[in-house]
Amino acid sequence: MNAILVGFAVVLLLTVVAGLIRVERGPSPADRMLAAQLFGTAGVAILLLLSEATAIPALRDVALVIALLAAMASVAFVKRAWHPGPSDARGGSS
């Protein structure tokens, strides 16, 4: 069972490597941010799998911290990069 969990962790690590290509090529900042979100999601999954495979419960805590940081990074990106258009202006009629 442990070998299966480690195998799944390796497959997820390969998705992170594929995400590195998307971060390098772009083409837009949103694509790069989504690839960074992939790193956070895959990192959490890898840590949870390794926590079960190796019976180290502290890895669950690290996974939780990474999940929170990934969520905060996406909120910060949206606040910084989103520019309201004319139909999104506040105070307009619905």
PDB file of N, CA, C and O in Angstrom:
ATOM      1  N   MET A   1       0.825  -1.205   0.000  1.00  0.00           N
ATOM      2  CA  MET A   1       0.000   0.000   0.000  1.00  0.00           C
ATOM      3  C   MET A   1       0.862   1.258   0.000  1.00  0.00           C
ATOM      4  O   MET A   1       0.542   2.242  -0.668  1.00  0.00           O
ATOM      5  N   ASN A   2       1.957   1.217   0.756  1.00  0.00           N
ATOM      6  CA  ASN A   2       2.830   2.396   0.807  1.00  0.00           C
ATOM      7  C   ASN A   2       3.460   2.676  -0.546  1.00  0.00           C
ATOM      8  O   ASN A   2       3.640   3.833  -0.926  1.00  0.00           O
ATOM      9  N   ALA A   3       3.798   1.610  -1.277  1.00  0.00           N
ATOM     10  CA  ALA A   3       4.407   1.805  -2.595  1.00  0.00           C
ATOM     11  C   ALA A   3       3.410   2.457  -3.559  1.00  0.00           C
ATOM     12  O   ALA A   3       3.804   3.258  -4.406  1.00  0.00           O
ATOM     13  N   ILE A   4       2.142   2.122  -3.435  1.00  0.00           N
ATOM     14  CA  ILE A   4       1.120   2.722  -4.290  1.00  0.00           C
ATOM     15  C   ILE A   4       0.985   4.212  -3.976  1.00  0.00           C
ATOM     16  O   ILE A   4       0.882   5.031  -4.889  1.00  0.00           O
ATOM     17  N   LEU A   5       0.985   4.559  -2.707  1.00  0.00           N
ATOM     18  CA  LEU A   5       0.870   5.970  -2.322  1.00  0.00           C
ATOM     19  C   LEU A   5       2.071   6.773  -2.800  1.00  0.00           C
ATOM     20  O   LEU A   5       1.921   7.898  -3.276  1.00  0.00           O
ATOM     21  N   VAL A   6       3.261   6.195  -2.672  1.00  0.00           N
ATOM     22  CA  VAL A   6       4.461   6.888  -3.150  1.00  0.00           C
ATOM     23  C   VAL A   6       4.420   7.012  -4.677  1.00  0.00           C
ATOM     24  O   VAL A   6       4.858   8.021  -5.229  1.00  0.00           O
ATOM     25  N   GLY A   7       3.900   5.998  -5.352  1.00  0.00           N
ATOM     26  CA  GLY A   7       3.759   6.066  -6.810  1.00  0.00           C
ATOM     27  C   GLY A   7       2.832   7.187  -7.238  1.00  0.00           C
ATOM     28  O   GLY A   7       3.122   7.908  -8.192  1.00  0.00           O
ATOM     29  N   PHE A   8       1.707   7.337  -6.529  1.00  0.00           N
ATOM     30  CA  PHE A   8       0.802   8.445  -6.822  1.00  0.00           C
ATOM     31  C   PHE A   8       1.477   9.788  -6.566  1.00  0.00           C
ATOM     32  O   PHE A   8       1.256  10.746  -7.307  1.00  0.00           O
ATOM     33  N   ALA A   9       2.293   9.862  -5.529  1.00  0.00           N
ATOM     34  CA  ALA A   9       3.009  11.106  -5.235  1.00  0.00           C
ATOM     35  C   ALA A   9       3.988  11.443  -6.362  1.00  0.00           C
ATOM     36  O   ALA A   9       4.160  12.613  -6.704  1.00  0.00           O
ATOM     37  N   VAL A  10       4.618  10.441  -6.929  1.00  0.00           N
ATOM     38  CA  VAL A  10       5.544  10.674  -8.047  1.00  0.00           C
ATOM     39  C   VAL A  10       4.784  11.165  -9.271  1.00  0.00           C
ATOM     40  O   VAL A  10       5.257  12.059  -9.973  1.00  0.00           O
ATOM     41  N   VAL A  11       3.617  10.594  -9.534  1.00  0.00           N
ATOM     42  CA  VAL A  11       2.798  11.052 -10.667  1.00  0.00           C
ATOM     43  C   VAL A  11       2.406  12.512 -10.467  1.00  0.00           C
ATOM     44  O   VAL A  11       2.454  13.300 -11.410  1.00  0.00           O
ATOM     45  N   LEU A  12       2.020  12.875  -9.254  1.00  0.00           N
ATOM     46  CA  LEU A  12       1.681  14.276  -8.987  1.00  0.00           C
ATOM     47  C   LEU A  12       2.895  15.186  -9.142  1.00  0.00           C
ATOM     48  O   LEU A  12       2.768  16.330  -9.580  1.00  0.00           O
ATOM     49  N   LEU A  13       4.053  14.683  -8.788  1.00  0.00           N
ATOM     50  CA  LEU A  13       5.275  15.467  -8.972  1.00  0.00           C
ATOM     51  C   LEU A  13       5.534  15.718 -10.456  1.00  0.00           C
ATOM     52  O   LEU A  13       6.037  16.778 -10.828  1.00  0.00           O
ATOM     53  N   LEU A  14       5.197  14.760 -11.290  1.00  0.00           N
ATOM     54  CA  LEU A  14       5.345  14.951 -12.737  1.00  0.00           C
ATOM     55  C   LEU A  14       4.385  16.021 -13.255  1.00  0.00           C
ATOM     56  O   LEU A  14       4.721  16.733 -14.201  1.00  0.00           O
ATOM     57  N   THR A  15       3.203  16.151 -12.658  1.00  0.00           N
ATOM     58  CA  THR A  15       2.291  17.226 -13.066  1.00  0.00           C
ATOM     59  C   THR A  15       2.852  18.593 -12.686  1.00  0.00           C
ATOM     60  O   THR A  15       2.634  19.581 -13.387  1.00  0.00           O
ATOM     61  N   VAL A  16       3.572  18.638 -11.577  1.00  0.00           N
ATOM     62  CA  VAL A  16       4.215  19.898 -11.186  1.00  0.00           C
ATOM     63  C   VAL A  16       5.295  20.263 -12.195  1.00  0.00           C
ATOM     64  O   VAL A  16       5.448  21.434 -12.545  1.00  0.00           O
ATOM     65  N   VAL A  17       6.039  19.276 -12.662  1.00  0.00           N
ATOM     66  CA  VAL A  17       7.066  19.534 -13.679  1.00  0.00           C
ATOM     67  C   VAL A  17       6.413  20.042 -14.963  1.00  0.00           C
ATOM     68  O   VAL A  17       6.932  20.957 -15.602  1.00  0.00           O
ATOM     69  N   ALA A  18       5.283  19.457 -15.340  1.00  0.00           N
ATOM     70  CA  ALA A  18       4.560  19.947 -16.519  1.00  0.00           C
ATOM     71  C   ALA A  18       4.064  21.378 -16.288  1.00  0.00           C
ATOM     72  O   ALA A  18       4.017  22.174 -17.226  1.00  0.00           O
ATOM     73  N   GLY A  19       3.697  21.705 -15.063  1.00  0.00           N
ATOM     74  CA  GLY A  19       3.268  23.062 -14.744  1.00  0.00           C
ATOM     75  C   GLY A  19       4.397  24.070 -14.861  1.00  0.00           C
ATOM     76  O   GLY A  19       4.154  25.240 -15.157  1.00  0.00           O
ATOM     77  N   LEU A  20       5.618  23.637 -14.635  1.00  0.00           N
ATOM     78  CA  LEU A  20       6.763  24.538 -14.796  1.00  0.00           C
ATOM     79  C   LEU A  20       6.875  25.035 -16.237  1.00  0.00           C
ATOM     80  O   LEU A  20       7.281  26.171 -16.483  1.00  0.00           O
ATOM     81  N   ILE A  21       6.511  24.176 -17.176  1.00  0.00           N
ATOM     82  CA  ILE A  21       6.533  24.595 -18.575  1.00  0.00           C
ATOM     83  C   ILE A  21       5.514  25.703 -18.805  1.00  0.00           C
ATOM     84  O   ILE A  21       5.797  26.664 -19.520  1.00  0.00           O
ATOM     85  N   ARG A  22       4.336  25.580 -18.208  1.00  0.00           N
ATOM     86  CA  ARG A  22       3.302  26.600 -18.368  1.00  0.00           C
ATOM     87  C   ARG A  22       3.724  27.911 -17.704  1.00  0.00           C
ATOM     88  O   ARG A  22       3.420  28.989 -18.214  1.00  0.00           O
ATOM     89  N   VAL A  23       4.412  27.825 -16.584  1.00  0.00           N
ATOM     90  CA  VAL A  23       4.873  29.053 -15.927  1.00  0.00           C
ATOM     91  C   VAL A  23       5.892  29.767 -16.806  1.00  0.00           C
ATOM     92  O   VAL A  23       5.893  30.996 -16.888  1.00  0.00           O
ATOM     93  N   GLU A  24       6.754  29.004 -17.460  1.00  0.00           N
ATOM     94  CA  GLU A  24       7.780  29.620 -18.295  1.00  0.00           C
ATOM     95  C   GLU A  24       7.193  30.220 -19.566  1.00  0.00           C
ATOM     96  O   GLU A  24       7.559  31.331 -19.949  1.00  0.00           O
ATOM     97  N   ARG A  25       6.286  29.500 -20.223  1.00  0.00           N
ATOM     98  CA  ARG A  25       5.769  29.942 -21.516  1.00  0.00           C
ATOM     99  C   ARG A  25       4.633  30.950 -21.416  1.00  0.00           C
ATOM    100  O   ARG A  25       4.455  31.768 -22.318  1.00  0.00           O
ATOM    101  N   GLY A  26       3.883  30.906 -20.361  1.00  0.00           N
ATOM    102  CA  GLY A  26       2.797  31.880 -20.223  1.00  0.00           C
ATOM    103  C   GLY A  26       1.529  31.391 -20.860  1.00  0.00           C
ATOM    104  O   GLY A  26       1.107  30.300 -20.475  1.00  0.00           O
ATOM    105  N   PRO A  27       0.891  32.018 -21.739  1.00  0.00           N
ATOM    106  CA  PRO A  27       1.189  33.290 -22.389  1.00  0.00           C
ATOM    107  C   PRO A  27       0.722  34.503 -21.600  1.00  0.00           C
ATOM    108  O   PRO A  27       1.172  35.617 -21.871  1.00  0.00           O
ATOM    109  N   SER A  28      -0.170  34.318 -20.627  1.00  0.00           N
ATOM    110  CA  SER A  28      -0.658  35.472 -19.879  1.00  0.00           C
ATOM    111  C   SER A  28      -0.361  35.292 -18.389  1.00  0.00           C
ATOM    112  O   SER A  28      -0.090  34.179 -17.938  1.00  0.00           O
ATOM    113  N   PRO A  29      -0.412  36.369 -17.640  1.00  0.00           N
ATOM    114  CA  PRO A  29      -0.208  36.253 -16.190  1.00  0.00           C
ATOM    115  C   PRO A  29      -1.228  35.333 -15.523  1.00  0.00           C
ATOM    116  O   PRO A  29      -0.913  34.670 -14.534  1.00  0.00           O
ATOM    117  N   ALA A  30      -2.442  35.291 -16.058  1.00  0.00           N
ATOM    118  CA  ALA A  30      -3.457  34.405 -15.474  1.00  0.00           C
ATOM    119  C   ALA A  30      -3.067  32.946 -15.660  1.00  0.00           C
ATOM    120  O   ALA A  30      -3.280  32.135 -14.759  1.00  0.00           O
ATOM    121  N   ASP A  31      -2.499  32.597 -16.810  1.00  0.00           N
ATOM    122  CA  ASP A  31      -2.034  31.229 -17.023  1.00  0.00           C
ATOM    123  C   ASP A  31      -0.923  30.875 -16.043  1.00  0.00           C
ATOM    124  O   ASP A  31      -0.864  29.760 -15.524  1.00  0.00           O
ATOM    125  N   ARG A  32      -0.057  31.829 -15.803  1.00  0.00           N
ATOM    126  CA  ARG A  32       1.040  31.582 -14.852  1.00  0.00           C
ATOM    127  C   ARG A  32       0.505  31.411 -13.431  1.00  0.00           C
ATOM    128  O   ARG A  32       1.012  30.589 -12.667  1.00  0.00           O
ATOM    129  N   MET A  33      -0.507  32.178 -13.085  1.00  0.00           N
ATOM    130  CA  MET A  33      -1.086  32.055 -11.747  1.00  0.00           C
ATOM    131  C   MET A  33      -1.799  30.728 -11.585  1.00  0.00           C
ATOM    132  O   MET A  33      -1.723  30.117 -10.519  1.00  0.00           O
ATOM    133  N   LEU A  34      -2.489  30.267 -12.615  1.00  0.00           N
ATOM    134  CA  LEU A  34      -3.146  28.967 -12.536  1.00  0.00           C
ATOM    135  C   LEU A  34      -2.124  27.840 -12.393  1.00  0.00           C
ATOM    136  O   LEU A  34      -2.373  26.862 -11.689  1.00  0.00           O
ATOM    137  N   ALA A  35      -0.980  27.974 -13.055  1.00  0.00           N
ATOM    138  CA  ALA A  35       0.079  26.979 -12.888  1.00  0.00           C
ATOM    139  C   ALA A  35       0.623  27.014 -11.465  1.00  0.00           C
ATOM    140  O   ALA A  35       0.938  25.970 -10.893  1.00  0.00           O
ATOM    141  N   ALA A  36       0.734  28.202 -10.896  1.00  0.00           N
ATOM    142  CA  ALA A  36       1.176  28.301  -9.503  1.00  0.00           C
ATOM    143  C   ALA A  36       0.150  27.677  -8.567  1.00  0.00           C
ATOM    144  O   ALA A  36       0.521  27.075  -7.560  1.00  0.00           O
ATOM    145  N   GLN A  37      -1.134  27.813  -8.886  1.00  0.00           N
ATOM    146  CA  GLN A  37      -2.173  27.150  -8.101  1.00  0.00           C
ATOM    147  C   GLN A  37      -2.042  25.633  -8.214  1.00  0.00           C
ATOM    148  O   GLN A  37      -2.309  24.908  -7.256  1.00  0.00           O
ATOM    149  N   LEU A  38      -1.629  25.158  -9.389  1.00  0.00           N
ATOM    150  CA  LEU A  38      -1.365  23.723  -9.564  1.00  0.00           C
ATOM    151  C   LEU A  38      -0.266  23.273  -8.616  1.00  0.00           C
ATOM    152  O   LEU A  38      -0.348  22.189  -8.039  1.00  0.00           O
ATOM    153  N   PHE A  39       0.758  24.097  -8.451  1.00  0.00           N
ATOM    154  CA  PHE A  39       1.843  23.742  -7.525  1.00  0.00           C
ATOM    155  C   PHE A  39       1.317  23.592  -6.111  1.00  0.00           C
ATOM    156  O   PHE A  39       1.677  22.654  -5.400  1.00  0.00           O
ATOM    157  N   GLY A  40       0.467  24.519  -5.708  1.00  0.00           N
ATOM    158  CA  GLY A  40      -0.088  24.450  -4.362  1.00  0.00           C
ATOM    159  C   GLY A  40      -0.964  23.229  -4.159  1.00  0.00           C
ATOM    160  O   GLY A  40      -0.851  22.535  -3.149  1.00  0.00           O
ATOM    161  N   THR A  41      -1.840  22.966  -5.123  1.00  0.00           N
ATOM    162  CA  THR A  41      -2.749  21.833  -5.008  1.00  0.00           C
ATOM    163  C   THR A  41      -1.992  20.514  -5.048  1.00  0.00           C
ATOM    164  O   THR A  41      -2.230  19.623  -4.233  1.00  0.00           O
ATOM    165  N   ALA A  42      -1.083  20.400  -5.998  1.00  0.00           N
ATOM    166  CA  ALA A  42      -0.303  19.163  -6.106  1.00  0.00           C
ATOM    167  C   ALA A  42       0.617  18.998  -4.896  1.00  0.00           C
ATOM    168  O   ALA A  42       0.822  17.883  -4.418  1.00  0.00           O
ATOM    169  N   GLY A  43       1.161  20.089  -4.410  1.00  0.00           N
ATOM    170  CA  GLY A  43       2.021  20.010  -3.226  1.00  0.00           C
ATOM    171  C   GLY A  43       1.270  19.513  -2.007  1.00  0.00           C
ATOM    172  O   GLY A  43       1.794  18.708  -1.237  1.00  0.00           O
ATOM    173  N   VAL A  44       0.048  19.985  -1.827  1.00  0.00           N
ATOM    174  CA  VAL A  44      -0.775  19.520  -0.715  1.00  0.00           C
ATOM    175  C   VAL A  44      -1.075  18.040  -0.874  1.00  0.00           C
ATOM    176  O   VAL A  44      -0.976  17.277   0.087  1.00  0.00           O
ATOM    177  N   ALA A  45      -1.443  17.630  -2.083  1.00  0.00           N
ATOM    178  CA  ALA A  45      -1.754  16.220  -2.317  1.00  0.00           C
ATOM    179  C   ALA A  45      -0.532  15.338  -2.100  1.00  0.00           C
ATOM    180  O   ALA A  45      -0.643  14.261  -1.514  1.00  0.00           O
ATOM    181  N   ILE A  46       0.622  15.780  -2.562  1.00  0.00           N
ATOM    182  CA  ILE A  46       1.852  15.000  -2.374  1.00  0.00           C
ATOM    183  C   ILE A  46       2.163  14.852  -0.890  1.00  0.00           C
ATOM    184  O   ILE A  46       2.497  13.761  -0.427  1.00  0.00           O
ATOM    185  N   LEU A  47       2.053  15.940  -0.152  1.00  0.00           N
ATOM    186  CA  LEU A  47       2.346  15.865   1.283  1.00  0.00           C
ATOM    187  C   LEU A  47       1.361  14.964   2.018  1.00  0.00           C
ATOM    188  O   LEU A  47       1.755  14.231   2.925  1.00  0.00           O
ATOM    189  N   LEU A  48       0.094  15.006   1.641  1.00  0.00           N
ATOM    190  CA  LEU A  48      -0.884  14.134   2.288  1.00  0.00           C
ATOM    191  C   LEU A  48      -0.624  12.662   1.963  1.00  0.00           C
ATOM    192  O   LEU A  48      -0.748  11.800   2.833  1.00  0.00           O
ATOM    193  N   LEU A  49      -0.265  12.379   0.713  1.00  0.00           N
ATOM    194  CA  LEU A  49       0.066  11.001   0.354  1.00  0.00           C
ATOM    195  C   LEU A  49       1.301  10.511   1.104  1.00  0.00           C
ATOM    196  O   LEU A  49       1.324   9.390   1.612  1.00  0.00           O
ATOM    197  N   LEU A  50       2.318  11.352   1.170  1.00  0.00           N
ATOM    198  CA  LEU A  50       3.536  10.956   1.885  1.00  0.00           C
ATOM    199  C   LEU A  50       3.297  10.839   3.386  1.00  0.00           C
ATOM    200  O   LEU A  50       3.934  10.024   4.054  1.00  0.00           O
ATOM    201  N   SER A  51       2.396  11.638   3.913  1.00  0.00           N
ATOM    202  CA  SER A  51       2.062  11.528   5.330  1.00  0.00           C
ATOM    203  C   SER A  51       1.454  10.166   5.644  1.00  0.00           C
ATOM    204  O   SER A  51       1.777   9.552   6.661  1.00  0.00           O
ATOM    205  N   GLU A  52       0.574   9.702   4.766  1.00  0.00           N
ATOM    206  CA  GLU A  52      -0.026   8.383   4.972  1.00  0.00           C
ATOM    207  C   GLU A  52       0.981   7.264   4.730  1.00  0.00           C
ATOM    208  O   GLU A  52       0.983   6.264   5.448  1.00  0.00           O
ATOM    209  N   ALA A  53       1.841   7.429   3.719  1.00  0.00           N
ATOM    210  CA  ALA A  53       2.789   6.375   3.372  1.00  0.00           C
ATOM    211  C   ALA A  53       3.876   6.201   4.432  1.00  0.00           C
ATOM    212  O   ALA A  53       4.324   5.084   4.694  1.00  0.00           O
ATOM    213  N   THR A  54       4.296   7.314   5.039  1.00  0.00           N
ATOM    214  CA  THR A  54       5.411   7.245   5.990  1.00  0.00           C
ATOM    215  C   THR A  54       4.971   7.351   7.443  1.00  0.00           C
ATOM    216  O   THR A  54       5.799   7.245   8.348  1.00  0.00           O
ATOM    217  N   ALA A  55       3.689   7.557   7.675  1.00  0.00           N
ATOM    218  CA  ALA A  55       3.139   7.695   9.037  1.00  0.00           C
ATOM    219  C   ALA A  55       3.788   8.848   9.806  1.00  0.00           C
ATOM    220  O   ALA A  55       4.106   8.723  10.989  1.00  0.00           O
ATOM    221  N   ILE A  56       3.976   9.970   9.112  1.00  0.00           N
ATOM    222  CA  ILE A  56       4.498  11.187   9.740  1.00  0.00           C
ATOM    223  C   ILE A  56       3.358  12.210   9.743  1.00  0.00           C
ATOM    224  O   ILE A  56       3.121  12.872   8.733  1.00  0.00           O
ATOM    225  N   PRO A  57       2.654  12.342  10.865  1.00  0.00           N
ATOM    226  CA  PRO A  57       1.487  13.231  10.890  1.00  0.00           C
ATOM    227  C   PRO A  57       1.830  14.714  10.739  1.00  0.00           C
ATOM    228  O   PRO A  57       0.953  15.507  10.395  1.00  0.00           O
ATOM    229  N   ALA A  58       3.062  15.104  10.983  1.00  0.00           N
ATOM    230  CA  ALA A  58       3.440  16.518  10.849  1.00  0.00           C
ATOM    231  C   ALA A  58       3.325  16.994   9.401  1.00  0.00           C
ATOM    232  O   ALA A  58       3.163  18.189   9.155  1.00  0.00           O
ATOM    233  N   LEU A  59       3.408  16.067   8.440  1.00  0.00           N
ATOM    234  CA  LEU A  59       3.266  16.462   7.042  1.00  0.00           C
ATOM    235  C   LEU A  59       1.859  16.962   6.741  1.00  0.00           C
ATOM    236  O   LEU A  59       1.669  17.758   5.822  1.00  0.00           O
ATOM    237  N   ARG A  60       0.875  16.504   7.501  1.00  0.00           N
ATOM    238  CA  ARG A  60      -0.491  17.012   7.326  1.00  0.00           C
ATOM    239  C   ARG A  60      -0.567  18.485   7.703  1.00  0.00           C
ATOM    240  O   ARG A  60      -1.260  19.265   7.049  1.00  0.00           O
ATOM    241  N   ASP A  61       0.146  18.862   8.759  1.00  0.00           N
ATOM    242  CA  ASP A  61       0.163  20.270   9.167  1.00  0.00           C
ATOM    243  C   ASP A  61       0.824  21.140   8.104  1.00  0.00           C
ATOM    244  O   ASP A  61       0.354  22.238   7.809  1.00  0.00           O
ATOM    245  N   VAL A  62       1.908  20.645   7.536  1.00  0.00           N
ATOM    246  CA  VAL A  62       2.591  21.388   6.477  1.00  0.00           C
ATOM    247  C   VAL A  62       1.681  21.524   5.263  1.00  0.00           C
ATOM    248  O   VAL A  62       1.653  22.575   4.622  1.00  0.00           O
ATOM    249  N   ALA A  63       0.934  20.460   4.942  1.00  0.00           N
ATOM    250  CA  ALA A  63      -0.005  20.513   3.815  1.00  0.00           C
ATOM    251  C   ALA A  63      -1.086  21.567   4.058  1.00  0.00           C
ATOM    252  O   ALA A  63      -1.477  22.282   3.135  1.00  0.00           O
ATOM    253  N   LEU A  64      -1.559  21.661   5.280  1.00  0.00           N
ATOM    254  CA  LEU A  64      -2.574  22.659   5.606  1.00  0.00           C
ATOM    255  C   LEU A  64      -2.031  24.078   5.434  1.00  0.00           C
ATOM    256  O   LEU A  64      -2.728  24.948   4.912  1.00  0.00           O
ATOM    257  N   VAL A  65      -0.818  24.310   5.861  1.00  0.00           N
ATOM    258  CA  VAL A  65      -0.207  25.634   5.713  1.00  0.00           C
ATOM    259  C   VAL A  65      -0.037  25.976   4.235  1.00  0.00           C
ATOM    260  O   VAL A  65      -0.298  27.107   3.826  1.00  0.00           O
ATOM    261  N   ILE A  66       0.395  25.013   3.440  1.00  0.00           N
ATOM    262  CA  ILE A  66       0.564  25.266   2.004  1.00  0.00           C
ATOM    263  C   ILE A  66      -0.782  25.564   1.356  1.00  0.00           C
ATOM    264  O   ILE A  66      -0.864  26.439   0.494  1.00  0.00           O
ATOM    265  N   ALA A  67      -1.833  24.859   1.751  1.00  0.00           N
ATOM    266  CA  ALA A  67      -3.168  25.121   1.199  1.00  0.00           C
ATOM    267  C   ALA A  67      -3.618  26.538   1.523  1.00  0.00           C
ATOM    268  O   ALA A  67      -4.184  27.220   0.669  1.00  0.00           O
ATOM    269  N   LEU A  68      -3.373  26.982   2.742  1.00  0.00           N
ATOM    270  CA  LEU A  68      -3.756  28.351   3.116  1.00  0.00           C
ATOM    271  C   LEU A  68      -2.942  29.393   2.349  1.00  0.00           C
ATOM    272  O   LEU A  68      -3.485  30.408   1.914  1.00  0.00           O
ATOM    273  N   LEU A  69      -1.652  29.146   2.184  1.00  0.00           N
ATOM    274  CA  LEU A  69      -0.809  30.085   1.439  1.00  0.00           C
ATOM    275  C   LEU A  69      -1.226  30.150  -0.029  1.00  0.00           C
ATOM    276  O   LEU A  69      -1.216  31.227  -0.625  1.00  0.00           O
ATOM    277  N   ALA A  70      -1.588  29.023  -0.611  1.00  0.00           N
ATOM    278  CA  ALA A  70      -2.017  29.012  -2.014  1.00  0.00           C
ATOM    279  C   ALA A  70      -3.308  29.798  -2.182  1.00  0.00           C
ATOM    280  O   ALA A  70      -3.469  30.523  -3.164  1.00  0.00           O
ATOM    281  N   ALA A  71      -4.220  29.664  -1.240  1.00  0.00           N
ATOM    282  CA  ALA A  71      -5.473  30.424  -1.318  1.00  0.00           C
ATOM    283  C   ALA A  71      -5.201  31.923  -1.184  1.00  0.00           C
ATOM    284  O   ALA A  71      -5.790  32.724  -1.910  1.00  0.00           O
ATOM    285  N   MET A  72      -4.330  32.303  -0.277  1.00  0.00           N
ATOM    286  CA  MET A  72      -4.007  33.718  -0.112  1.00  0.00           C
ATOM    287  C   MET A  72      -3.292  34.273  -1.342  1.00  0.00           C
ATOM    288  O   MET A  72      -3.499  35.429  -1.708  1.00  0.00           O
ATOM    289  N   ALA A  73      -2.465  33.470  -1.972  1.00  0.00           N
ATOM    290  CA  ALA A  73      -1.765  33.926  -3.176  1.00  0.00           C
ATOM    291  C   ALA A  73      -2.748  34.185  -4.306  1.00  0.00           C
ATOM    292  O   ALA A  73      -2.590  35.156  -5.046  1.00  0.00           O
ATOM    293  N   SER A  74      -3.754  33.340  -4.452  1.00  0.00           N
ATOM    294  CA  SER A  74      -4.721  33.569  -5.525  1.00  0.00           C
ATOM    295  C   SER A  74      -5.574  34.803  -5.250  1.00  0.00           C
ATOM    296  O   SER A  74      -5.894  35.545  -6.178  1.00  0.00           O
ATOM    297  N   VAL A  75      -5.944  35.034  -4.005  1.00  0.00           N
ATOM    298  CA  VAL A  75      -6.706  36.236  -3.657  1.00  0.00           C
ATOM    299  C   VAL A  75      -5.867  37.489  -3.917  1.00  0.00           C
ATOM    300  O   VAL A  75      -6.374  38.479  -4.446  1.00  0.00           O
ATOM    301  N   ALA A  76      -4.598  37.445  -3.550  1.00  0.00           N
ATOM    302  CA  ALA A  76      -3.719  38.592  -3.789  1.00  0.00           C
ATOM    303  C   ALA A  76      -3.563  38.858  -5.285  1.00  0.00           C
ATOM    304  O   ALA A  76      -3.534  40.012  -5.713  1.00  0.00           O
ATOM    305  N   PHE A  77      -3.461  37.794  -6.077  1.00  0.00           N
ATOM    306  CA  PHE A  77      -3.337  37.976  -7.525  1.00  0.00           C
ATOM    307  C   PHE A  77      -4.586  38.637  -8.099  1.00  0.00           C
ATOM    308  O   PHE A  77      -4.486  39.567  -8.899  1.00  0.00           O
ATOM    309  N   VAL A  78      -5.753  38.161  -7.694  1.00  0.00           N
ATOM    310  CA  VAL A  78      -6.999  38.717  -8.219  1.00  0.00           C
ATOM    311  C   VAL A  78      -7.143  40.178  -7.808  1.00  0.00           C
ATOM    312  O   VAL A  78      -7.542  41.009  -8.625  1.00  0.00           O
ATOM    313  N   LYS A  79      -6.829  40.504  -6.570  1.00  0.00           N
ATOM    314  CA  LYS A  79      -6.940  41.895  -6.121  1.00  0.00           C
ATOM    315  C   LYS A  79      -5.982  42.807  -6.874  1.00  0.00           C
ATOM    316  O   LYS A  79      -6.298  43.971  -7.123  1.00  0.00           O
ATOM    317  N   ARG A  80      -4.825  42.290  -7.234  1.00  0.00           N
ATOM    318  CA  ARG A  80      -3.825  43.110  -7.906  1.00  0.00           C
ATOM    319  C   ARG A  80      -4.070  43.197  -9.410  1.00  0.00           C
ATOM    320  O   ARG A  80      -3.835  44.246 -10.011  1.00  0.00           O
ATOM    321  N   ALA A  81      -4.534  42.122 -10.022  1.00  0.00           N
ATOM    322  CA  ALA A  81      -4.593  42.066 -11.479  1.00  0.00           C
ATOM    323  C   ALA A  81      -5.958  42.394 -12.062  1.00  0.00           C
ATOM    324  O   ALA A  81      -6.046  42.725 -13.244  1.00  0.00           O
ATOM    325  N   TRP A  82      -7.027  42.314 -11.275  1.00  0.00           N
ATOM    326  CA  TRP A  82      -8.357  42.522 -11.832  1.00  0.00           C
ATOM    327  C   TRP A  82      -8.664  44.004 -11.914  1.00  0.00           C
ATOM    328  O   TRP A  82      -8.538  44.741 -10.936  1.00  0.00           O
ATOM    329  N   HIS A  83      -9.071  44.422 -13.101  1.00  0.00           N
ATOM    330  CA  HIS A  83      -9.448  45.817 -13.319  1.00  0.00           C
ATOM    331  C   HIS A  83     -10.914  45.835 -13.735  1.00  0.00           C
ATOM    332  O   HIS A  83     -11.275  45.210 -14.731  1.00  0.00           O
ATOM    333  N   PRO A  84     -11.763  46.537 -12.993  1.00  0.00           N
ATOM    334  CA  PRO A  84     -13.190  46.533 -13.339  1.00  0.00           C
ATOM    335  C   PRO A  84     -13.442  47.208 -14.678  1.00  0.00           C
ATOM    336  O   PRO A  84     -12.859  48.242 -15.002  1.00  0.00           O
ATOM    337  N   GLY A  85     -14.328  46.589 -15.439  1.00  0.00           N
ATOM    338  CA  GLY A  85     -14.725  47.160 -16.719  1.00  0.00           C
ATOM    339  C   GLY A  85     -15.911  48.083 -16.533  1.00  0.00           C
ATOM    340  O   GLY A  85     -16.362  48.283 -15.405  1.00  0.00           O
ATOM    341  N   PRO A  86     -16.429  48.651 -17.613  1.00  0.00           N
ATOM    342  CA  PRO A  86     -17.557  49.576 -17.490  1.00  0.00           C
ATOM    343  C   PRO A  86     -18.811  48.914 -16.931  1.00  0.00           C
ATOM    344  O   PRO A  86     -19.589  49.562 -16.231  1.00  0.00           O
ATOM    345  N   SER A  87     -19.020  47.626 -17.230  1.00  0.00           N
ATOM    346  CA  SER A  87     -20.221  46.972 -16.727  1.00  0.00           C
ATOM    347  C   SER A  87     -20.048  46.516 -15.276  1.00  0.00           C
ATOM    348  O   SER A  87     -21.030  46.178 -14.615  1.00  0.00           O
ATOM    349  N   ASP A  88     -18.806  46.504 -14.776  1.00  0.00           N
ATOM    350  CA  ASP A  88     -18.549  46.084 -13.406  1.00  0.00           C
ATOM    351  C   ASP A  88     -18.477  47.236 -12.413  1.00  0.00           C
ATOM    352  O   ASP A  88     -18.242  47.018 -11.225  1.00  0.00           O
ATOM    353  N   ALA A  89     -18.677  48.466 -12.894  1.00  0.00           N
ATOM    354  CA  ALA A  89     -18.539  49.621 -12.005  1.00  0.00           C
ATOM    355  C   ALA A  89     -19.587  49.574 -10.903  1.00  0.00           C
ATOM    356  O   ALA A  89     -20.740  49.213 -11.142  1.00  0.00           O
ATOM    357  N   ARG A  90     -19.185  49.934  -9.723  1.00  0.00           N
ATOM    358  CA  ARG A  90     -20.116  49.938  -8.589  1.00  0.00           C
ATOM    359  C   ARG A  90     -21.035  51.150  -8.690  1.00  0.00           C
ATOM    360  O   ARG A  90     -20.669  52.196  -9.227  1.00  0.00           O
ATOM    361  N   GLY A  91     -22.211  50.975  -8.168  1.00  0.00           N
ATOM    362  CA  GLY A  91     -23.150  52.067  -8.153  1.00  0.00           C
ATOM    363  C   GLY A  91     -24.037  52.131  -9.367  1.00  0.00           C
ATOM    364  O   GLY A  91     -24.942  52.962  -9.445  1.00  0.00           O
ATOM    365  N   GLY A  92     -23.774  51.236 -10.338  1.00  0.00           N
ATOM    366  CA  GLY A  92     -24.610  51.224 -11.541  1.00  0.00           C
ATOM    367  C   GLY A  92     -25.892  50.441 -11.287  1.00  0.00           C
ATOM    368  O   GLY A  92     -26.038  49.766 -10.268  1.00  0.00           O
ATOM    369  N   SER A  93     -26.803  50.547 -12.226  1.00  0.00           N
ATOM    370  CA  SER A  93     -28.064  49.817 -12.087  1.00  0.00           C
ATOM    371  C   SER A  93     -27.867  48.368 -12.489  1.00  0.00           C
ATOM    372  O   SER A  93     -27.047  48.058 -13.352  1.00  0.00           O
ATOM    373  N   SER A  94     -28.629  47.481 -11.854  1.00  0.00           N
ATOM    374  CA  SER A  94     -28.488  46.057 -12.122  1.00  0.00           C
ATOM    375  C   SER A  94     -29.436  45.604 -13.198  1.00  0.00           C
ATOM    376  O   SER A  94     -29.451  44.425 -13.551  1.00  0.00           O
TER     377      SER A  94
END
